[in-house]
Every structure is written in C-alpha cells, then in structure tokens.
C-alpha cells in the first residue's frame, strides 16, 4: 500500500513453469503476459497447474499450445494430493454444469444499476445538495469497483478484449484506478494469497503489519516503529483514504515502464485516467455552486468510496493466516486459498454491498466464475471442504471486523513488548 509504485526488472531472468506435468520455458513470453511478468516469476520453478486453470479460459490454453515446442515432460512428476485431484474433478464438474457461464440479463441489470447509481448521485448533487450527492457517488464508486472487478476477471464476456474495454470504462474512466495496476497486484494476490514477500496486498508497511513474521522488516522502513504500536487505533480512520491511495498509485503506475504488453496499452490507460479527472472537473465547475462545494464533493465521495471498499477488502484475508515465503512455496493451491481466506456470511444486503466478494472462498477457488453464481456453488464448496477435511472459514461481518482489529492489536502488542525489551537491554 505504498505511495510510490516500484517493481523488479525480470526481463533477462529465466522463467520455467510446470503445468499439467509439462515444464514450459516462459522466459521469452513473460514480457508479453497480459497479467504482467511479476505473477509469472512468482511461479518460476514451481507447479502452476491449479493457478493456470483458475485464471485462463480457452484463449489461455491456445497460447499455451504455442509454447509447446519449448515444453518438456516433467522428469519426475509428482502425484497430486488426493484433495487436489478431487478439486480438479469438482472444477470440471462445475464447468460442465455451466456455472462458469455468465447470465447476460443479470450482467446488464447489474451494469445498469451501478452506472445508474453514479448518475443518481450526480443528479442529486446538482438538484438537491452536493453533500447527499457525494454520499451516493461514493457508494457508486464502491459498486463500480466490484463491476470493474467482474470485467477484469473475465467473468462477463467470452471475448477478453470486450471485458478489458468495459473494465477501462467502469474501473478507470468512471472510478479512477488503473485497471492494469490493479491486475498486476490482484493477480499476484490471487496466486500467492497472504504470502509475505509475495502478496502485495499484505505488504502494508509503514502503516500496518499483519504478522509477527513481518515485524523484522520494520527496522528498514521509516516511521513504522513509531506508529505500528497504534495500528489497531488508526485502522478504521485509515480505510477512508484507501481509494485516494489507490488512485494515486495508479497515476504513478501509468507513467512508468512495464512489460511489453502493458507498455502497448499504456497510452490508452493514460487517456482513461485523464478522462476520469476531466469529467469530475467539468461536472464540479459547471454544476456545483462554490469552490467549497467542489472540494467537499470530491473528497467526501472519495472518502466514502474508500471506506466502503476497504471494509470489504480487509475482511476476507487480513485476519487469516499469513504464510512465510517458504510456507507459501510448499502449500498447494487449495491449502493456500482455504487457509488464508474467509467468507463474510451472506445476507441480501451483504451480497449487494460486497459485490459478491463476501463469498471470497468461492471467488478465490474459481476467479473467472460470474459473481451471480458464487452463492449457488457455495453449498457445493462447503460440502467439498467437509468431505476432504479442508478448512472453510466464514463469519458475520462484525465478527470479521473484530478479527481484523484483534489481529492488528496482537501484532502491535508484540512490537511494543519488543521495544520495551530493547530499551531495557540498553
């Protein structure tokens, strides 16, 4: 959650990935990977079978065939664990039953509802009062985030280009965050969830530390040793600033060089970012009465959008187990996802407010499944986990919040104790 976007240059590094007992030399392709090269390097010299199947449709398998001439059979194939083999059968069963097919009418309704909510907020800001309008627009920003999430995960259309186009419209033009910045972070988050030094979502220094295994990094991060002991106090106020931070990170991202694929679309994304701030500026200048109302409208809508996004995003993973890099390398796909992910128990309101992401377990196991089907496969996944003695974590929203604050407090107390011991030793 840093303000400056930084990345490692992987251009000249080898990348060997195992998929279905075949080793693929992706060293040349990683620079053209639509999801960025960082996610591919996370699986260098590792089996990526489940992750590949989770993220890629027919187009992905066709591209994999193009690498077949550089593929070699695994010299010593490892037999998958029984629960992994059972999961592969489950996934294929769900595909065959049509659970990965989008409902066009539902998708049209959800897109119209979300864009309509944004339009309503602008209407109210002009005709009623900017304060009420800003509250509605902030809520719309959150819902647009979920809609952009659907398109970015290729859940809506079979055509990848059409999904990407709609992601730019709903995510970048309407809401202000860089879709490709989000994809590069979010794909890593999905592939190595809650793995320290791997999942960017849990690298929140200097603001937060989520695991005692990450405390050692504080010494190298300015100000962290001063503020982390109080992290459970300022967490909720911080959530209001999440969208502003995301949008600022997006501005840094679109100005920097990335892999070949992302550089090709950089101009388009810069244009979309400019469009976002242009329509906000034009609306504010022409339809709001004073500079105070203009600034109030902008910041209130951003703060509400940030808080509503954060109070979904932080509930699903952060209070769960964080793994060290070595633990993450050893864990299989199911262990990684189920040990580090928690559902927020569904209710009609929670399903709408969270955009289906309260069903985070189902989403992480099947990221390309349309969100309207997640609630329907939930009982199937629960039964699968029960039959295979796998963890399935689910709590009501307020209990999830309590867990998050408790996790922050627990780590903060360890930091405080360490600081006291260090002072006494002097």
Protein Blocks (a to p, Z undefined) as FASTA:
>chain_A
ZZbdcdddfklpccdddeehiacdfklmmmmgmnbjklmmmmgoiafklmmmmmpcfklm
mmmmmmmmmgccdfbacdddfklmmmmmmmmmmmmnopmpccfklmmmmmmmmmmmmmmm
mmmmmmmomklmmmmmmmmmmmmmmmmmmmmnopmbmblklmmmmmmmmmmmmnopafkl
mmmmmmmmmmmgoiahklmmlmmbfkbccbfklmmmmmmpghklmmmmmmmmmmmmmmmm
mmmmmmmmmmmmmmpccdfklmmmmmmmmmmmmmmmmmmmmmmmmmpfbfklmmmmmmmm
mmmmmmmmmmmmmmmmmmmccddfklmmmpcfklmmmmmgccddddfklmmmnnopmmmm
lmmmmmmbcfklmmmmmmmmmmmmmmnopacddddfklmmmmmmmmmmmmmmmmmmmmmm
mmmmZZ
